[in-house]
Amino acid sequence: MDSTGVDKSERNLNLSGAQMSTTSGDTAPKLRVADLTKSFTHPSGEKMTIMDGLSFSVAPLEFLAVIGPSGCGKSTLLRMVGGLEQADSGIIEIDGAEISGPGPGRAMVFQSFDLFPWRTALGNIMFGLEILKLEQSERLVIAKRYIELVGLGGFEHAYPHQLSGGMQQRVGIARALAVQPQLLLMDEPFGALDVQTRDLLQDELLRIGQQEHRTVIFVTHSIEEALYLADRVIVLSPRPAVIQMDIRVPFIRPRTEDIKADPEFVRLRQDIWHTLKLGAKV
């Protein structure tokens, strides 16, 4: 056993170039994606296949990070799981039920904060609760709870233009969590932030995750961010996207910055980077 809490004899089982099962025994997946195909038509008229037969599953309460080169369809995949775009073919199921559009069991956090500028922080968080038709008093109680959870107590009546980028993204995270989603979809939520703010919000997300247990799919370009936050990382190839690597992250929770210096963390980061570089040359 080492400082990460992982038996060294188990480490070689955590990395595989092939797709790994996300469930064991009789545990049914929270999310199942099967034979997903998606194409777009380029302005030139050329058909571009983004993914062709992509399949994977996500276990209940698992934090899955998705990483891959630009243009491989990471954000498109997330939007299809969210019901905001339709696949050309294939199946997306949550708890065994196929989805056909947006639903109350899913919430998204975007890279661009997408807050309503005419609403306060509290008002933005309450928006999804209004869609759910909760009573005003209940909406207020829930929104205030999530204001405190993301560390914005005292800023509930501030408008987005009065908040820093990191604070705005905290509002976005609170807004998504307030509707109690079964599946939290995060599309490069820290990508537009400076490095220091990004690192701070990564730690905040780890803290929040200890209190708000949710199944999460987190799209990122950062290998380090994926390994630091996730239970599992899948690495997509250039389009049409296939899964090149499926990694079970071996570090116990709660996590701290110290794991980024761990030799196993460094090795996994190098292996992913090597795979991404090779894929870019294909």
C-alpha positions in Angstrom: 0.0 0.0 0.0 1.4 3.4 -0.9 0.6 7.1 -0.1 -2.3 7.1 -2.5 -4.1 4.2 -0.7 -3.6 1.9 -3.7 -2.0 -1.5 -3.5 1.0 -1.4 -5.9 0.2 -4.9 -7.2 -3.2 -3.5 -8.5 -1.8 -0.6 -10.4 -1.2 -2.5 -13.7 -4.8 -3.4 -13.8 -6.0 0.2 -13.9 -4.8 1.1 -17.4 -6.0 -0.5 -20.6 -6.1 0.4 -24.3 -9.4 -1.5 -24.5 -12.8 -0.4 -23.2 -13.4 -1.6 -19.6 -16.7 -2.4 -18.0 -18.0 0.3 -15.6 -20.2 -2.0 -13.7 -19.8 -5.2 -11.7 -22.0 -7.9 -10.4 -25.7 -7.0 -10.7 -25.2 -3.2 -10.6 -27.0 -1.6 -13.6 -25.3 1.4 -15.3 -26.7 4.8 -14.7 -26.0 5.7 -18.3 -25.6 3.5 -21.3 -24.4 4.7 -24.7 -24.6 2.1 -27.5 -23.5 2.3 -31.1 -23.8 6.0 -31.2 -23.4 7.6 -34.7 -23.3 11.3 -35.5 -22.5 13.2 -38.6 -22.5 16.9 -39.7 -22.4 18.5 -43.1 -19.5 20.9 -43.6 -20.2 24.2 -45.3 -18.4 22.9 -48.3 -21.1 20.2 -48.5 -18.8 17.4 -47.3 -20.2 15.0 -44.8 -18.1 14.7 -41.6 -18.6 11.7 -39.4 -18.0 12.7 -35.8 -18.6 9.3 -34.2 -19.4 6.0 -35.6 -20.5 3.2 -33.2 -19.3 4.8 -29.9 -20.3 2.7 -26.9 -19.6 3.0 -23.2 -21.5 3.0 -19.9 -21.3 4.9 -16.6 -21.9 3.5 -13.2 -24.2 5.1 -10.6 -22.3 8.0 -8.8 -19.3 7.6 -11.0 -17.3 10.7 -12.1 -16.3 10.1 -15.7 -13.9 12.5 -17.5 -13.9 12.5 -21.3 -10.8 13.8 -23.0 -9.7 13.9 -26.6 -8.5 16.2 -29.4 -10.4 19.2 -30.6 -13.2 18.3 -33.0 -13.5 14.7 -31.9 -17.1 15.2 -30.6 -16.7 15.5 -26.9 -19.1 18.4 -26.5 -21.5 16.9 -29.1 -21.5 13.7 -27.1 -22.4 15.6 -23.9 -25.2 17.5 -25.7 -26.7 14.3 -27.0 -26.7 12.8 -23.5 -28.3 16.0 -22.3 -31.0 15.7 -25.0 -30.0 18.9 -26.7 -28.9 17.2 -29.9 -30.1 14.0 -31.6 -27.8 11.2 -32.7 -28.1 9.8 -36.2 -28.4 6.3 -34.8 -27.7 4.5 -31.6 -29.1 4.4 -28.1 -28.7 6.6 -25.0 -30.3 5.2 -21.9 -30.5 6.5 -18.3 -31.5 3.8 -15.8 -32.6 1.6 -18.7 -34.9 4.2 -20.2 -34.0 5.6 -23.6 -33.9 9.4 -23.8 -35.4 11.4 -26.6 -34.8 15.0 -25.4 -34.0 17.1 -22.4 -35.3 15.9 -19.0 -35.4 16.9 -15.4 -32.9 14.2 -14.4 -30.0 15.9 -16.3 -28.4 19.3 -15.8 -25.6 20.9 -17.8 -22.7 23.3 -16.8 -21.2 25.1 -19.8 -17.8 26.7 -20.4 -19.5 30.0 -21.2 -21.3 30.7 -18.0 -24.7 31.3 -19.7 -26.2 33.2 -16.8 -29.1 35.5 -17.3 -27.7 39.0 -16.9 -31.0 40.5 -15.6 -31.1 38.0 -12.8 -29.1 38.0 -9.5 -27.0 35.0 -8.5 -30.0 33.8 -6.4 -32.4 34.4 -9.3 -30.2 32.4 -11.7 -30.1 29.5 -9.3 -33.8 29.6 -8.9 -34.5 29.5 -12.6 -34.5 25.7 -12.9 -36.6 25.4 -9.8 -39.2 27.6 -11.5 -39.3 25.3 -14.5 -40.0 22.5 -12.0 -42.9 24.6 -10.7 -41.8 24.6 -7.0 -43.4 27.0 -4.6 -41.6 30.4 -4.2 -40.7 29.7 -0.6 -39.2 26.3 -1.4 -37.3 27.7 -4.3 -35.8 30.3 -2.1 -34.7 27.8 0.6 -33.1 25.5 -2.0 -31.3 28.4 -3.8 -29.9 29.8 -0.6 -28.6 26.4 0.4 -26.7 26.1 -2.9 -25.4 29.7 -2.7 -23.8 28.6 0.6 -22.6 25.3 -0.8 -20.6 27.0 -3.6 -19.2 29.6 -1.2 -21.1 32.6 -2.5 -22.8 33.6 0.8 -23.2 37.4 0.8 -23.3 37.6 -3.1 -26.8 36.2 -3.6 -28.1 39.6 -4.7 -25.2 40.4 -7.1 -25.7 40.4 -10.8 -23.4 38.5 -13.2 -21.5 41.6 -14.3 -20.7 42.2 -10.6 -19.1 38.8 -10.2 -15.7 37.4 -11.4 -15.6 34.6 -13.9 -14.9 32.0 -11.2 -17.9 33.3 -9.1 -20.1 33.2 -12.2 -19.2 29.6 -12.8 -19.9 28.8 -9.1 -23.4 30.2 -9.8 -23.7 27.9 -12.9 -22.7 24.9 -10.8 -25.2 25.8 -8.1 -27.9 26.3 -10.6 -27.3 22.8 -12.1 -27.1 21.1 -8.7 -30.2 22.9 -7.3 -32.5 20.8 -9.5 -31.2 17.6 -8.0 -30.1 16.0 -11.3 -29.3 12.3 -11.5 -26.7 13.1 -14.1 -24.5 16.2 -14.0 -23.0 17.1 -17.4 -20.1 19.5 -17.4 -18.6 20.8 -20.7 -15.2 22.2 -20.0 -16.6 24.3 -17.1 -13.3 25.7 -16.1 -11.8 26.2 -19.6 -12.4 29.9 -19.8 -10.8 30.7 -16.4 -7.3 31.6 -15.4 -5.0 28.9 -14.1 -5.3 30.0 -10.4 -9.1 30.2 -10.5 -9.3 26.9 -12.3 -7.2 25.1 -9.7 -9.3 26.6 -6.9 -12.6 25.5 -8.5 -11.2 22.0 -9.1 -10.7 21.7 -5.4 -14.2 23.3 -4.8 -15.7 20.7 -7.1 -14.0 17.9 -5.2 -15.4 19.4 -1.9 -18.9 19.7 -3.3 -18.7 16.2 -4.7 -18.1 14.9 -1.2 -21.4 16.5 -0.1 -23.5 16.2 -3.3 -23.2 12.7 -4.6 -24.0 12.7 -8.3 -23.1 10.8 -11.5 -20.9 13.2 -13.4 -19.7 13.3 -17.0 -17.0 16.0 -17.3 -15.5 17.0 -20.7 -12.1 18.6 -20.5 -8.9 19.2 -22.6 -6.7 19.0 -19.5 -5.2 15.6 -18.8 -4.2 16.7 -15.3 -7.7 18.0 -14.6 -9.3 14.7 -15.7 -7.0 12.6 -13.5 -7.4 14.9 -10.5 -11.2 15.0 -10.5 -12.4 11.7 -12.0 -12.9 8.2 -11.0 -12.4 7.1 -14.6 -11.1 8.7 -17.7 -11.9 7.8 -21.3 -9.7 9.1 -24.1 -11.3 9.6 -27.5 -9.5 9.4 -30.8 -9.7 12.1 -33.6 -13.0 11.8 -35.5 -14.7 9.5 -36.1 -14.3 9.1 -32.3 -13.5 5.7 -30.8 -12.3 5.0 -27.2 -8.6 4.7 -27.3 -8.1 4.4 -23.5 -10.3 3.6 -20.6 -8.5 4.3 -17.3 -9.7 3.6 -13.8 -8.1 6.4 -11.7 -6.4 4.7 -8.7 -6.4 7.5 -6.2 -8.6 7.4 -3.1 -10.8 10.3 -2.0 -10.6 12.9 -0.6 -7.9 14.1 -2.9 -5.3 16.9 -2.6 -2.8 18.6 -4.8 -0.2 16.2 -3.5 -1.3 13.4 -5.8 -0.2 15.4 -8.9 3.4 14.7 -7.9 2.8 11.0 -7.3 4.8 8.9 -9.8 1.6 7.0 -10.8 -0.2 10.3 -11.5 2.8 11.4 -13.6 2.8 8.0 -15.5 -0.9 8.1 -16.3 -0.6 11.7 -17.5 2.3 10.7 -19.8 0.5 7.7 -21.1 -2.6 9.7 -22.0 -0.5 12.4 -23.6 1.4 9.8 -25.6 -1.8 8.3 -26.8 -3.2 11.7 -27.8 -0.1 12.5 -29.8 -0.1 9.2 -31.6 -3.7 9.6 -32.5 -3.1 13.1 -33.9 -0.6 11.7 -36.3 -2.9 9.0 -37.7 
